[in-house]
């Protein structure tokens, strides 16, 4: 379990912490928000250092490929310093 956390409050909205298989990429936090009829929106915040290594870049690419396979909507936010 990660030491990262989030707070989410909205009447009739349920947020769940989601532990994603990140393939070694560690600079993210994610949650799944369930809307009516349990329709999910995955919110993922990512940080990629401007000094990121090739290995870390590859791990991020693999991680994003897994994220894109999630069911529901996907919202990716963050600071993605592209190499």
N, C-alpha and C positions, 0 to 999 in steps of 0.2 A: 504494500500500500504506500502510495506517495505521501509526502509530508505537505503537499500543496492542498489548498482548500478553496472553496468559493462560497459565497452567500447569494441566495436567490430568493426573492419574495415577490409574489404576485398572487392575488386571490385566484383560486381555481387553476393554479399552474403548479406542476410538480417537476422539480429538478432532481436529477440523479447524477451522482459522481460516477464517471465511467473510467475504468482502468483499461486502456487500450494497449494492445501488444505493439510496442513502439520500435522494435528491432534495434534497440540501443539508443534511439533518439530520445533525449530526456527533457528538452526545453519546451514543454507544452503543458497545458492543463485543459481538461475537457469535461463537458457535462452533456447530458441528454435531457432535453425538455420535452415532456409529454403533453401534447395538446389534446383537444377533444378526441375521443375514441382512440386514445393512446397513440396518436400520430406523432412520431419523434422528429425533433430538430436537434442535431448535434452541433454544439458550439465548441470550437477548438481554437485556443489562443496559443500561438507559436512564437518563439524567439529564436532567431538564427544570428549568431555573432558575425560581424563583418570579417572576423579572423577565423571563421569556421574551417575545419580541416576537410579534406576530400572524403575521408571516412564518414564524418558527421553529415556532409552534404548527401552522400549516398544513403545514409540511414534516414535522413529526412525524406528523400525521394521515395524510399520503400514505405515509410510510414504514411506518406500522403496517398500512395497507391492503395493501401489498406483502408484509409479513411474514405476514399471515394467509393469503396464497396459497401459502406454502411447503408442500411435502409433508412429512408426518410430524407429530410432536407439536411444540408451541411452548410454551416457558416464558419469560415476560417478567418480569424483575425490575428493580427500580430505585427511583429517587426521582422520582416524577412529580408535581411541584407543579402541580396543575390551576389554570388561570386562573379 
